[in-house]
Amino acid sequence: MPRFTVGFEDREPDPVERRPEPGAPDHSGGAQSQQYDPTRITAHETGHVLGLPDHYSGPCSELMSGGGPGPSCTNAYPDANERARVDQLWANGIASAAAAAYQK
């Protein structure tokens, strides 16, 4: 049985591995990163960090459609609606906090 190094100790892998629900997206970096464009995957996951939800039924032109349009889709750019949503979510974000800190 393979061993995994965790920090400074070795341990046996858990015999009951947690498996995703059927149909759940694969964020393991495994098969999807070999089948789909890695730049699109990275940009899509960055969209989540910025607050955008998945929209798997969307077209290839929507970054947050993820793998929905299939592996031939390599678009790694958000569309105008996605860009506007990020702008809206972050309008009072870090820049606002920095400005407030310097106004003391």
Residue pairs with C-beta under 8 A, 6 or more apart in sequence:
1 12
1 13
2 13
3 10
3 11
3 12
3 13
4 10
4 11
4 13
20 26
25 32
25 54
25 66
25 67
26 32
27 45
32 41
32 67
33 41
35 71
36 67
36 71
36 73
37 71
37 73
37 74
37 76
39 74
39 76
40 63
40 73
40 74
40 75
40 76
42 76
43 63
43 76
43 77
43 78
44 63
44 64
44 66
47 63
47 64
47 78
47 82
47 86
48 54
50 86
50 89
50 90
51 85
51 86
51 89
51 90
52 63
52 64
52 78
52 82
52 85
52 86
53 64
54 64
54 66
55 62
55 64
55 65
55 66
55 68
56 65
56 66
56 67
56 68
57 65
57 68
58 64
58 65
58 68
58 69
59 65
59 69
60 69
60 73
60 75
61 75
61 79
62 78
62 79
62 81
62 82
63 75
63 76
63 77
63 78
63 79
63 82
64 78
64 82
65 73
67 73
78 86
